[in-house]
Amino acid sequence: MIVLLIVLCMTDGVLSQIRYSVPEEADHGTLVGNIAEDLGLDLTKLASRRFQVVPSSRTPYLEVNLENGVLFVNEKIDREHICKQSASCQLNMEVFLENPLELFRVEIEVVDINDNPPSFPETDITVEISESATPGTRFPLESAFDPDVGSNALRTYDITTNNYFYLDVQTQSDGNKFAELVLEKPLDREQQAAHRYVLTAVDGGQPPRTGTALLVVKVLDSNDNVPVFDQPVYTVSLSENAPVGTLVIQLNATDMDEGLNGEIVYSFSNHISNRVKDLFSIDPRTGRIEVRGEVDFEESSLYQIFVQAKDLGPNAVPAHCKVLVKVTDVNDNAPEITFSTVTESVSEKAAPGTVIALLSVTDRDAEENGQIHVEILGDVPFKLKSSFRNYFTIVTDGPLNREQADSYSVTVVARDKGTPSLAASKSIRVQVSDENDNAPTFTQPIYDVYVTENNVPGAYIHAVTALDPDIGQNALISYSILECDIQGMSVKTYVSINEETGYLYALRSFDYEQLKDFTFMVQAKDAGTPELSSNATVKVIIVDQNDNAPLVLAPLGKNGTAKEPLPRSAEPGYLVTRIVAMDADDGENARLSYSIQRGNENGMFRMDWRTGELRTARRVSAKRDPHQLYDLLIEVRDHGQPPLSSSASVLVMLVDSVAEGRGGGERGGTAKAKDGTLDLTLILIIALGSVSFIFLLVMIVLAVRCQKDKKLNIYTCLTSECCLGCSSCCSRQGRARKKKLSKSDIMLVQSAGNVSGAGTAQVPVEESGSFGSHHQNQNYCYQTKHQRAELSYLVDRPRRVNSSAFQEADMVSSKDSGHGDSEQGDSDHDATNRGHSSGADLFSNCTEECKALGHSDRCWMPSFVPSDGRQGPDYRSNLHVPGMDSVPDTERGKGFASSFRVDIPETA
């Protein structure tokens, strides 16, 4: 055995080549060599490094023990069958190891043994020679064939010793031997017509092997002239894959004889190979040589054709020539691509240069037709790297991003340099595995969420959405609200978020007048490792509702009625007064319009609906205006849906002059006109200052009276048992002063006493300044949220109770203004005008407190008239309070005189 080890240092690792030799016909199991030991590999690591043979290089004749690296014969090798007549016979095998990748090429040379003797095509060889042949004439003999090569091939020929002939053994350009029979002495047919000799072929083996045939020489009568070729050797070129019938050469031989002795017949010489006979044919009459089979350059690049020409005369002597056919290569073989290993997936964080696959490329053509250019098709982040001879590796060539491409189809194209160029391609699919390299991204950086005030707590208000281009756990998003304070309280008391869907919910009912908007941050976080997150801003904008009635600021009058003088000499357009009002709402809900609802039946006045200016429409006429007073009811209405309104009472008195009506001041219509030009802003400032002064005065009076008697205050419980929990209401008034009462804190509860008696209602509120205690036929108590154990009804905001019985009342602004104003259409007002309450006027609730402090909100609230059946039905008798059982009409006198609406005014 011969072992040759060649080590090549490459950039990707150590790649080696080792060579063995093995004689043909070796028995199964014959040891060729130990690849692992000869390469210096660690035998204990062969299994862990997955020592294996490249599948495309396997051969049935040899096998490798993958556990110990032993290369042995698997089945008998017949060199002549594998390599034909090739001088060199070699089997190739590739083995490799992983982790790291190492590739080894194993070349096994099959050594020829002298296992085949030479043999002749026929056992009897007949040669016809004219008796006129001169000494020195040569006669080629049919060659013997020995499938062995090298020293074991055919070496020489022998003939039986005789006096007429000897053998001249010649060697062809391809190394083959052939013998020519040379006439040494003239023949005489009459003496001997046939000569018989033993022709022996001897090879060069040790010991040599021989083959024999019987050579019979027939002596013929003479034919004086032999055919002659133009030249002894012809050289032609033939393209491989030439179609059948293609002309190779047109031979021409001449014979000076005439008749049959000059008629020439062409044929192949006896010693040409059978393969040449299969590939070519010759026309015996014309000497035309044509292609008969498939000529393949990869099989042989040169063919020798021996031709003889013989006339038809007696004792014809043949002439011989040689035709050399050089086969030119045609690019008829496309490259072949074979993948040895392929990685199924690669991480998107894989570093450049990571090995994806190992492949080999081959081409059976020669020269430029066999030179191959290999490339990866398309714009993919992979490249080819040459590893060893015709082996290549596919490696990453830059960063991968699964979000842009989760897989790649890598197509390898191998193209030769022939004309036309041939190419082959193979594709593999490489999957890119995901890494958590993308944070969730909200669909927009800022969300504007519009929520109408007075919403239901817990209601859905909006949804935020974040997207994550990753997959699996890396794309599983959870939402949360980042902690922050809104008006001193945690944002999580205002809104909540569903951590899975991103739905936002309001946790409380919003009030536009208290909070117009607020902003907070939401966070989207994925479940990858490490976790990635992003934030977005949510701005909640409270949308105003028309839940505040207009508030009349000016003119201010005693007991709710403003008095204004009107000179009898006033011209049309004289400014009597200007109604100044404000609305806590916004937009259209706060845009006000003014109108005269009552008292202008004779068309004396006109009202500017935009500015609230009350002017005269005509001159004062003694005939048309006999009375001295005009009791006008002015309505202020906003433009909300539904609209809310308040009213103001203006008593216009006819006077002879402005000085008489106002006790001084500027004179005539000029002074009044100047008043009309007062800036509205100045009027608002004066009005707000007046209200603040009155409020401060009330606070001082309350403080003084509370010091005198802690048990009694300005809002006294008129009965000891006004309602359930009233005693606690009264006893807690001192503590209640410490906290300002808002409308969301007020509760309406039913009295436990007998409502048929003259009870009183007690309001334990001091600091709001919006309402006070008054007498009424029903016993109710206003409580704070600290007394919820005794609550029956909740008044969250001043609003109407929607019922079919209120339709008529709503048309005439049956809702209280929120500041004690009783509108013209109020049933209390109507009852007063009809005189059903004997001796009671509109302001029967005015007490000494009202007279001492001037106008208060309570003075604007009408007293409630018992529903004794003497007055027509109004909205109070049809009111249904949610949560309270219906009371039959027959029981109303004993229980509740009638249901009624309570409007808690909002502090300015």
VENQUIZI-V596245 format. One record per backbone hydrogen bond with DSSP energy under -1.0 kcal/mol. CO is the residue of the C=O (numbers start at 1). NH is the residue of the N-H. E is the energy in kcal/mol with one decimal. If there is no record, write none. Layout:
CO|NH|E  CO|NH|E
This chain:
4|19|-2.9  6|17|-3.9  8|15|-2.1  13|10|-1.8  15|8|-2.9  16|105|-2.5  17|6|-4.8  18|107|-2.6  19|4|-2.4  20|109|-3.1  22|111|-2.3  27|30|-1.8  30|73|-2.4  33|71|-3.9  34|38|-2.5  35|39|-1.8  36|41|-3.0  42|45|-1.4  43|46|-1.0  45|49|-1.9  46|51|-2.5  47|50|-1.5  49|98|-3.2  52|96|-2.4  54|57|-1.8  55|58|-1.4  61|74|-3.4  61|75|-1.3  63|72|-2.5  65|69|-2.7  69|35|-2.6  70|65|-2.8  71|32|-3.0  71|33|-1.7  72|63|-2.3  73|29|-3.5  77|25|-2.9  78|82|-2.0  79|83|-3.0  83|86|-2.4  89|110|-2.3  91|108|-3.5  93|106|-3.9  94|54|-3.2  95|104|-3.4  96|52|-1.9  97|102|-2.5  102|97|-2.5  103|16|-1.5  104|95|-2.6  105|18|-2.9  106|93|-2.6  107|20|-3.3  108|91|-3.4  109|22|-2.8  111|24|-2.4  113|115|-2.4  119|145|-3.5  123|214|-3.4  125|216|-3.9  127|218|-3.0  129|220|-3.0  130|133|-1.7  134|137|-1.8  137|183|-2.8  139|181|-3.6  145|119|-1.7  149|152|-1.6  150|153|-1.4  153|204|-1.9  156|202|-3.0  158|200|-3.4  164|184|-4.0  164|185|-1.1  166|182|-2.8  168|180|-1.5  170|178|-2.4  172|175|-1.8  176|172|-3.4  178|170|-3.1  179|141|-2.6  180|168|-2.4  181|139|-2.2  182|166|-1.5  183|136|-3.9  188|192|-2.6  193|219|-3.2  195|217|-3.7  197|215|-3.4  199|213|-2.1  200|158|-3.0  201|211|-2.2  202|155|-2.8  202|156|-2.2  209|203|-2.4  211|201|-3.6  213|199|-3.1  214|125|-3.8  215|197|-2.9  216|127|-3.1  217|195|-2.9  218|129|-3.4  220|131|-3.8  228|254|-2.6  232|322|-3.0  234|324|-4.1  236|326|-3.1  238|328|-2.5  239|242|-1.1  243|246|-1.7  246|291|-2.1  249|289|-2.9  252|230|-1.0  254|228|-2.7  258|261|-1.2  259|262|-1.3  260|312|-1.7  263|312|-1.4  265|310|-2.5  267|308|-3.4  269|272|-1.1  273|277|-1.6  274|278|-1.8  275|279|-1.5  276|280|-2.4  279|292|-4.1  279|293|-1.5  281|290|-2.4  283|287|-2.5  284|266|-2.6  287|251|-2.5  288|283|-2.1  289|248|-3.4  289|249|-1.2  290|281|-2.1  291|245|-2.6  295|241|-2.9  296|299|-1.0  296|300|-1.9  301|327|-2.3  303|325|-3.6  305|323|-3.3  306|269|-3.3  307|321|-2.4  308|267|-2.1  309|319|-3.3  310|265|-2.7  319|309|-3.3  321|307|-2.5  322|234|-3.5  323|305|-3.1  324|236|-2.9  325|303|-2.5  326|238|-2.9  328|240|-2.2  330|332|-2.6  336|362|-2.1  338|360|-2.6  341|358|-2.3  344|431|-2.1  346|433|-1.9  347|350|-2.0  351|354|-1.4  354|396|-1.6  356|343|-2.8  357|394|-2.6  358|340|-3.0  358|341|-1.2  359|392|-3.0  360|338|-2.7  362|336|-3.2  366|369|-1.3  367|370|-1.4  368|417|-1.4  371|417|-1.3  373|415|-2.7  375|413|-3.1  378|380|-1.2  380|382|-1.8  381|397|-2.9  383|395|-2.6  385|393|-2.8  388|391|-2.3  390|361|-2.1  391|387|-2.7  391|388|-1.0  392|359|-2.8  393|385|-2.4  394|356|-4.0  394|357|-1.2  395|383|-2.6  396|353|-1.9  401|404|-1.0  401|405|-2.2  406|432|-2.8  408|430|-3.0  410|428|-2.2  411|377|-3.2  412|426|-1.9  413|375|-2.4  414|424|-2.4  415|373|-3.1  422|416|-2.5  424|414|-3.1  426|412|-3.1  428|410|-2.6  430|408|-2.6  431|346|-2.6  433|348|-1.7  435|437|-2.1  441|467|-3.1  445|537|-2.7  447|539|-3.3  449|541|-3.8  451|543|-3.4  456|459|-1.8  459|506|-2.5  462|504|-3.6  465|443|-2.5  467|441|-2.8  471|474|-1.2  472|475|-1.7  473|476|-1.1  473|527|-1.3  478|525|-2.5  480|523|-3.2  484|491|-2.6  486|489|-1.4  489|486|-3.7  490|493|-1.9  491|494|-1.6  491|495|-2.2  494|507|-3.5  496|505|-2.6  498|502|-2.8  499|479|-2.0  502|464|-2.4  503|498|-2.4  504|461|-2.6  504|462|-1.1  505|496|-2.2  506|458|-4.6  510|454|-3.1  511|514|-1.1  511|515|-3.0  516|542|-2.6  518|540|-2.8  520|538|-3.1  521|482|-2.6  522|536|-2.2  523|480|-1.9  524|534|-1.8  525|478|-2.6  532|526|-2.4  534|524|-2.6  536|522|-2.6  537|447|-3.0  538|520|-2.2  539|449|-3.1  540|518|-1.9  541|451|-2.5  543|453|-2.7  545|547|-2.2  551|582|-2.5  554|580|-3.1  557|560|-1.2  558|561|-1.6  562|651|-4.0  564|653|-2.5  566|655|-2.2  567|570|-1.9  571|574|-1.6  574|616|-1.7  577|614|-3.2  580|553|-3.1  580|554|-2.1  582|551|-3.8  586|589|-1.4  587|590|-1.6  588|639|-1.3  593|637|-2.5  595|635|-3.0  598|633|-2.2  600|603|-1.5  604|617|-3.2  606|615|-2.5  608|612|-2.4  609|594|-1.2  612|579|-2.8  613|608|-2.5  614|576|-3.1  614|577|-1.3  615|606|-2.8  616|573|-2.7  621|625|-2.8  628|654|-2.9  630|632|-1.1  630|652|-2.9  632|650|-2.9  633|597|-3.1  633|598|-1.1  634|648|-2.7  635|595|-1.8  636|646|-2.4  637|593|-2.3  644|638|-2.7  646|636|-3.7  648|634|-3.3  649|562|-2.8  650|632|-3.0  651|564|-2.6  652|630|-2.5  653|566|-2.9  655|568|-2.2  657|661|-1.8  658|662|-2.5  659|663|-1.6  667|671|-1.6  668|672|-1.4  669|673|-2.4  670|674|-2.2  671|675|-2.2  672|676|-1.9  675|678|-1.8  679|683|-1.8  680|684|-2.3  681|685|-2.3  682|686|-2.4  683|687|-2.7  684|688|-2.8  685|689|-2.3  686|690|-2.2  687|691|-2.5  688|692|-2.4  689|693|-2.1  690|694|-2.5  691|695|-2.6  692|696|-2.3  693|697|-2.3  694|698|-2.4  695|699|-2.0  696|700|-1.9  697|701|-2.3  698|702|-2.5  699|703|-2.3  700|704|-2.2  701|705|-2.5  702|706|-2.4  703|707|-1.4  704|708|-1.4  705|709|-2.0  723|726|-2.1  725|729|-1.9  726|730|-3.0  727|731|-2.5  728|732|-1.3  730|733|-1.3  732|736|-2.5  733|737|-1.3  735|738|-1.2  736|739|-1.2  742|745|-1.8  747|783|-1.7  748|793|-2.1  749|781|-1.2  754|757|-1.1  757|759|-1.9  762|782|-1.3  763|765|-2.3  779|751|-1.3  781|749|-1.4  783|747|-2.4  784|787|-1.7  787|790|-1.7  788|791|-1.4  793|748|-2.5  803|806|-1.9  804|807|-1.1  806|810|-3.4  807|811|-1.6  809|814|-1.4  810|813|-1.8  821|817|-1.5  823|826|-1.2  826|830|-1.9  827|831|-2.7  828|832|-1.8  829|833|-2.1  830|834|-2.1  831|836|-1.6  837|840|-1.6  841|844|-1.2  843|846|-1.5  847|851|-2.1  848|852|-2.5  849|853|-2.9  850|854|-1.4  857|860|-1.1  858|861|-1.4  866|868|-1.9  881|884|-2.1  888|891|-1.2  891|895|-2.9
